Amino acid sequence: MEEPRSGCPINLALEVLGDRWSLVIIRDMMFGNHRHFRVLLRGSIEGIASNILADRLKRLEAAGLISRADDPSHKQKTLYSLTEKAIQLVPVLVAMGAWGRAHLPVTPELAIRSRLLEEGGPAMWEQFMDELRAAHLGAAPRPGPSVAERLGAAYRELAGAE
C-alpha cells in the first residue's frame, strides 16, 4: 500500500475500498459466494473487465481483505476467501445499501437483500458474519436457519428465478 494521504480513518478506508470495483467484488463474494476468478468475472452484473478484476483481487489480497489458495477440488483453480477484516464490512455494506435504497433508483430484486439485512438489524448481521466465517475461514457453522439462504431465496423470488 502506498503512503496514505492522511491518518484520517475515513480517508484510510477509502484508500483501500474507494475504487469503483473493490466493494462490488467483496459484495459478490459475500452475497453470491463467488470465490473463483471466472465466477467473479461472469457473475458481475456490472460487467467488470478481466484485467480490472485481476488487479483488484491483488489489491484486496495485499490489503488483507481476501486470501487466495489452491482450490482443493480443482488443481488449476484458485479459491478466494474473505478474511475477518472483510467480513467485518457487513455493517458498512448494510448502511450503504440502506442509503442507496433511500436515495437512489434501485431495482426491487437487487435491493431485497439490503432491505432484509437492514430490517434484521445487528443480530442478523452477526449471524450472517458467522456464516461467512464458516464458509470462508473454516469456523464451526451456527445451527439454525441460514441468513444467506433467506437472502438468496428472497432475491430469486423477486428476480423470477424460482
N, C-alpha and C positions, 0 to 999 in steps of 0.2 A: 504494500500500500504506500502511496506517495505521502509526503509530509502534509498533514491536514492544514486547511486554511485557518482554522481556529480550534480551540478546545471546547467550543460550544457543543453540547450533546446533540442538538438538532442538526447542526452542521455535520458533525461526525457521522450521524446516522444517514444523512443524505449523501455523504460522500461514498458510503457503502451501498446504499439502496436507492439512490435518487435517479438512476438512469431509467430509460424507458422500459427495460426488459427484466431487471432483476426480480422485482416483486411479482411480476407475471410468472416467471419461472418457478419461484417459491410457491405461488398460488397453485400452479398446475401440479407441483409435487405434493402439496398439502391436500388439495381438494380432489384431484384427479388421480392421485397415486401414480403419476407419470415419473418413472425412475430411470428410463433408458433414453439415450440421445434421440433415437428415431421417434420414440413415442412423444417426447417433449417437442420435437420438431413438427411432427404431423398432427399432434393434439392441440397445438396452439391455435385457438380460434382467431388470434390477432395476426397470425402469419409471420412468425419470426424466421429470419434467414438463417441458414445453417452456420455461416461464419459468425454471425452475431451470437447465436446460441452457444457455439463453442467458446467464444470469448467470455460470455457472461458466466458460463459454467466454471471456467478457470478463475474468474474474479471472485465468484461466490465461494469457491473452494479456498482460495487464498485468504478470503475474509473470515473463514471458519464457519460459514453458514451451511455448507454442504460438504459431504465427503464422497469419495468415489472408491469403488472396489471392483475387483473382477466379479462378474455375476457367476455364482456357483452353478446356475442352470445352463449357462452357455459361455464357454471359454473366450469367445471373441467379443463379448458384450461387457460394457461397464455398467454397474449399478450405482446410481446416485442416491444418496440418502441425506435427509435433513439432519442437521446437528441440533443439539439442545438450544443453541443460540438462535437458530431459525425457527424452531418450534415455539419459542417464546415470543415470536412475532404474531401469533394468533390474535391476541387482543388488539394489536395495531391494525391488522387486516380487517378485523370486525369493525373497528372505528372508521377505517377508510371506507368500507362498504356501506356503513350507516350514513356517512356523509354523502357518498355518491348516490345512494338511494334517495336521500332528502333533497339533493340539489341538481341532479343530472338526469337525463332521459334514459334510464336503464330499461332493459327488457325483463319481463317477469321471470322467465326461466333462468336468466343469468343473475337475478337479484335474490332468488329464493333462498339460497344457502346463506347469504349475508343476512337476510331478514330473520331466518330461523336462529342463527347464531346470536344476533343482536337480542332477539326476544328471549333466548335461552339464558343469557347473562353469564356471569363469570363461572358459575358451576358447570355449565355446558362447555365453556371454553376449556376449563381444566380437564374435563373428561375427554374432549377432543384432543387436547395436547397429550394426555396419557395414551390415547390410541395411536397418535403419531409416534410417541416414544416406543411403543410396542412394535410398530411397523418399521421404523427407521433405525432404532437404537437397540432393539432386541430386549426391551423391558417386558416384564410379565404383562399380559393383556388384562384389562379390567373386566370383571364379569358384568353381564347385563347387556342391554341393547346398545348398539353402536351408533354414535353420533354420525360417523362417516356414512354409514348405511342409510340413516334417516335423511341426511343432506342429499345423498345421491339419488334416493328414491323420489324426493320432492323435486329435484331438478329434472329427472327423467319423466316424471308425470307432466310437468309443465312443458317440457320440450317435445312431448308426444312420443317418447321412446318406449313407453310401456304399453 
